[in-house]
Structure formats: structure tokens, C-alpha cells
Amino acid sequence: MIMKHLFTKILLAMLMGMVGTNVLAYDVAEKNAAGITIYYNYINNGTELEVVGGFDGIFYAGKIVVPEKVAGLSVTALGNAAFAYSNDLISVIIPSSVTSIGLMAFSFCSKLEDIYCYAETAPEINSMAFEDSQQQGITLHVPKDFVSAYEDESSWNGFKDIVPIIIGDANKDGYVNGYDICDIVNYVMDEETDNDFSFDNADVKVDNQINAADIVLLINKINGTKFYLIGDHNSWDMTDKTYAFTKLDDGKTWEITIPSEGAGCFKIAPESAYDHQDGTFWSYLLCAEYDQHTGLHGIMQQGDIMAAWLLNTEGATSYTIRIVPSEMTYQIIPQ
């Protein structure tokens, strides 16, 4: 271990010495969303970018968020010594676009505590990306569904701990739903949030900031799941998930056809409105309502439930219901 430590230092010194007077050698310099400048070199014939640092006399500090794209090009690599000798570096967020991490990428980062990697496939990482036992003091955060994939990779299982990231799960209850939107709104408005509020999970945009952009992205994430006609359309059964809407080819319209059994009241709910703990959809939220006099009205919030009244159209044997949640529009077609 001592020999490896010595070898790493000698190698880094030699490589930095080879840079000579060619300090701050890079192809692209761009500020991230937090206003911190990150430096890149072109790779793969100029079609992609890699983060550069230590070998080029560049050092980073604080919390660094590496963006997925810069100047229209994907950031696919952390180059050799990308963050080496960044003694004041605390955490690094690696985007899902990164597929490789180079030699000594994190060597001699004495204050590095957390690495967030959003890649669903563990990036190829050089066996000497870290200095000696340094990796054992760092917590790795990865998407919830891919924790085991990282644990199975020998070069990724040497961290202090591997913690799941559930993007959007601001209150850390294991689900992404309207409660999380409420907590993020409260955070942005400097109001009280859930005691277990997670900044990392609430940072949906993954830019180390929490603002209106995260709220919009989370709403879109929730609306992009599934929608159900709750129970049969003449009841208020809040547990039945029998009647599922089908997403149409335009990517935003959902449709369902149900038999006509007279005029009735029904509710439309997204999957996010389902309470997995008690097995029911939320029934106490502010609803949007439809009737023949006023049409659809109300405010959809918290991924809430739309309530609607079916018209008793004479001769109709079924109804086709189409909704566009992102636009708050509906269409009910008697057949």
C-alpha cells in the first residue's frame, strides 16, 4: 500500500512536470449552473468532452456539479487526474452521460466526502482513480434501482457506503408523489418542510440548487407515470386500479373507454396519488371537476385527483375519456 502511494505521487509529479509551462491547457471552459467554471478537452474526434484538471494545473473546490452537456456536446469522461490535488473539493456530481473515469481522477482530494453518480450503468473506472484507502472514506450515491449493479462492480464497491438516490423523493418515504412537490415548494418558499427533507433527492434538475425548475420537472415526472379511473365510474372506491388509461402516440394524451351505465361521478388519478402504505388513492385533495354547465375547473396540485361527471347521453353505450394532464384539458366522447 505504501509503495502504491509512493508510485502514485511520483507518477503525478512526473506527469505534471511534463506539462511544463503549458499550464491551464484545455479546449473548453464553461460555467455550470452554480457559476463554477469547469474545464474540458475534446475527445473522440471532437464529438465528446472530458473533464480535465490536475494534469493541467486546474483545481476545484466545494461542491462540483458536472453537467451532462456543454456547448452541445455530451460530457462522457472524467479525464486522468480530473480532480487530483483538489484539496478543498467536498463533493462531485457525475451526470448519467459519463461512461469512464480516468487514472488518479480523485487522488489526493483530502476533503472529498461524497460522490453522486447518476449513470445507470457503472462507468468504467481506473483502478488507481483514488489514492490508497481514500475511497473507503467516501460515500457513493447512485440511482435506487442500480445500487446492486454498482456493488457488483469490484472497482465501485470499495466505498464507505453506497446510498440510493430516489430523484424527487424529497421527504424520503420511498415514493415520489405530491407530498414531495409540497415539500419542495415549502423549501423554495422558506417554509416548514418534512423533518426528513432530502436536498439531494429534491434536486430533480441535479444542479446543486433547488428552485422552481425542480418543481416543474417533478410535476412532469409525476404526470408521466400512469393514470387510473378509480373504481367503477359510479363509485368512490379509492382502492381499485382496474381501469388504467393508455398513453397515446403523441406522448402526452391518455385515453380510456368505459361502458355507459348512466350518468355517474368518477375520479381520474395519477399513480403518484396512490398511497402505498394504506393502499388507497388520496381522496382529500383539491380536485378539478367537470360538469355540463361549467366544464373542467379547479387547480391540479400535488399530483392530485381529477373529479368528473359523466353526461347521460341518450343512446350512448360507452364513453371514451381523453386527458392531457400537462395542459389540464379533457375530452369525453359518447359512443
C-alpha angles and dihedrals in degrees: 000000000000090000091051090050091050093045091051092052093047092047093049092048091049094048093047089048089054088058087064113164092348092097123159090025109171141130102221134025117189135165116235124222090280092054095253115138115234122189127221143183126210116251135178094037093313096304097110140026137232127199113246132193134126099043089051098048092258122132132182134212140194121003114346123198112195109206123226093233136026123185089349094305126111118244101228105162146038100218128223109300090358092159100013116146092007090143095179096048110125105174141356128207112207115199125228090253094071115102103168140036119198141221114305091352090155102021118143096006094143097182099041108128108160139032119189114198117184096183112120090210113053107250118241105263128195113245089234097048089115133045114251111294094351091110090062090067096053128088115221119210118198136164111289097242093052104048092106091050090058092044090054092056109087094211091053102044098073096085125115088248140342111225124192120239116212103190109221096013093120095164094046096232092133096255135086111224146117094302088066092051089054092051093049091048090051091049092051090047091048091243130135116294134189113292090241094050110157117207091193095053092043091054092089093164090052096225099120090255133096117212144122091303090066091051092052092047092049092050089051090047091052094044089051094066123073135308129211138194098227115236115322114327095253095056140062094224102153097191105058119102095175099114108063124179119233119229112233127223094263088071096231108059123084124196140189133172119209133177117262112244099164129289112323145162120248140170131224116208136178120231087251090067091062114106104217092194098062099019098240138109116246110269101179103065128111105272137205110233136204130201136149093260105047105017120211116343142151131072124288107218138154089023084292134181123272112219118204141175121224116224116235096233110185113244096013114135096183144007129226112208120198123185134182103197095186090058098034091235132136142184127198114194119191115212 
